[in-house]
């Protein structure tokens, strides 16, 4: 998997678009604690992909991809909660969950690819 930079990775691009979408759907949210937590989680996904890619070792890169995957799971949980308390309507909830699951799968695939063969 040759690439010049993390900006070339489709998973990073999708994670960035997801973070923007989270900001958009929460624009009018007055639950500032939940809004802050969700925006931080969304930013963490793309940020950890980027940070890991710029590290000097494959092991560090994999570690940061795991952190990004954890942030995706954290945000999925927050999306479920936001929907259940009425902060998010059905449409943005389903599209966010679908995209988060796809990003998690992509991260898993990248981690698997980067892991040394036994």
Buried (B, 14 or more C-beta within 10 A) or exposed (E): EEEEEBEEBEBBBBBBEBBEBBBEBBEEBEBEEBBEBBBBBBBBBBBBBBBBBEEEEEEBBBBBBBBBBBBBBBBBEBBBBBBEEEBBEEEBBEBBBEBBEBBBEBBEEBBEEBEEEE
